[in-house]
Each structure stands twice: as C-alpha cells, then as structure tokens.
Amino acid sequence: MTDLTALLDCELFLFDMDGTLYLGDEVYDGAIELMEDLPRLGKRYIYLTNNSSRAGTDYIARLRKLGFPCEAENVFTSSMACGQYLNQTHPGASVYLAGTRAFYRELVDFGIDLVNDERGHTDVDTVDVVVQGFDTELVYEKLDRACHFLRRGAAFVAANPDWVCPMPAGEVLPDCGSICALLTASTGVEPFYIGKPNRAMIDVIAQMTGVANERICAVGDRLYTDIAVAQNAGSVSVLVLSGETTRQMVDEAERQPDYIFADVAGLHEVLKGASSGC
C-alpha cells in the first residue's frame, strides 16, 4: 500500500492547468469540485503555469469563466517569474521580448526596460537580453530580431521549455521550447529557461507564502516540467495521466513521481478520505 504521509502533510498545492484541470475549454470531471473543496480540507492552492502567452489577470478571468474559484493570489505564471528573474539578475538591462502582447504588458508592470513595442518592432541594434515566450502572435520579424541580438552577444532567457501546448482532439501548438530550438539552431545560443522545471518557480512561491518546499505539492501531467520542478525543489510530486504523459512514459522514466493518479478526481478522493478518517 502506498504511503500517503508526504502527500497528506502538504499545505500548498500547485496545479498545472492545461492537461491537468482542463483541456482547451473542456473542464475535467471533478476538477472544479477539488478546487472548491481544498480550503475545507485545510489546503491552500495556486494555479501554476508555464504558459507565458497570457498574463496573470487573463488567467483569473479564464479560470472564473470555466467555473474555477480564483483570486489574484491563486495565480503564478512563467511570465511573472521572468519579470522577477530579470529584476534580480539583470537589473536595468535593455530587453527585447519575443512574446505576446499579454507577456509584454506583464514585463512592463515589472518595470522591465523593453526596447520593442507590443508587436516586436524596434530600431535599436543591440540589447542586453532577449526574452522568448510562448508566442501565439509570432511573426518572422521577431525571429529575425531575436537572432540578430543573440548573434551579437545578448543573453538568452526563455519563459518555459515546453515543446508543445496540448489542445483538444489530440492537437498541439508549438510552444516556447520549439521556438527556442529554432533560435538556437540559428545562433548556437542556448536559452536559460525560467519556468518549470527550474526550481526557482517553487522557491519563489515558498518565499511568498511561507510554506516550506517539502510541504508543497506540484500536480501536473508532464514529467519533464510539472514533476521535475517538484523533484528539483525538494517538493512532493503528483502526476495525473489526463494529459501528455502515458503509463508507458512513466515506466520508462529515469525518475518516478511520488504519486500517480488517473486524474485530479482521484487525488480529491484521497484527500477527502484522509479528512474523513477513512
């Protein structure tokens, strides 16, 4: 029988969204009920996403529209983590952003010195840092400018390493990692990825909330981001098989998640059972 102690001792749950709580506009059975029930179970939660194509405020509106409870303190995105990282490690740097308008506004809110407008236009010849996001508004000019700056010595920062963004009916969108692979092939420069699996995503949250890493549980559908970030940060990991990862992929993985459920409804049943003393 699986020892549930580490899972049940967790005070804060970090939930991936696409592939974990919903897919596109399709909410998974039991997902809303779990999020509504967590406070009653004495658990806190944050929706944690590598998707930098939307701002935090966009996620609040989207989650509420889908029926999920959500306040500002319940959302943390890779674009928010990028803003914090740039201010900590490249203070005052000039930055070229190849990302969506939402990502652009997020970095402006963090006081980042962006040299381009929201569409990627710029007249400067050199910058200190190129930041690449999951750019659903990608045009060739952004790739051209990013390559130009990287070949002239700019640091390369990327919001997240995901290759694809899952969509309904088995479709996917090329994500930030795929765009970065193109830029690396063109310039020879490898990016520093901010989002999951970088442990900084959890370390920052631990500092913000006062919850120790080992009392934080990351829940998601991807081994190389959702599960890896927990393993890298010394947190508890829960894999759900409702998204990208199959049982075969788990069996072939070098490192195993702490817990595996078919979906978040299964996780909810365990948490409820412990609460009721069953």
Number of C-alpha atoms within 10 A of each C-alpha: 3 6 9 13 8 16 22 15 14 21 19 23 23 25 24 22 22 23 25 23 29 21 18 14 13 13 18 16 13 16 20 19 15 21 23 14 14 18 11 11 16 11 16 18 20 21 23 25 25 30 24 30 24 24 23 24 14 11 21 19 14 15 20 12 11 13 14 19 14 19 14 11 13 17 21 21 23 28 31 23 20 27 20 18 15 21 15 10 9 15 13 13 16 18 24 30 29 28 27 23 19 19 29 26 16 21 23 13 11 14 15 23 15 21 18 19 12 17 17 24 15 15 8 11 9 18 20 17 22 23 22 28 29 33 23 16 13 16 13 9 14 22 18 12 22 24 21 17 21 23 14 13 14 21 19 23 22 26 30 29 26 23 17 17 19 18 17 12 8 8 9 12 13 15 23 27 21 16 21 26 17 13 21 16 11 15 16 13 18 16 21 15 22 23 29 26 24 20 19 17 24 26 16 15 20 17 11 10 11 9 16 17 22 18 18 27 27 26 29 31 28 24 23 15 20 27 27 22 23 28 19 14 18 18 24 24 26 28 27 27 20 21 22 18 17 15 12 8 12 17 10 9 12 7 13 17 19 19 18 20 17 15 23 28 19 16 22 20 13 16 19 17 11 13 13 8 6 7
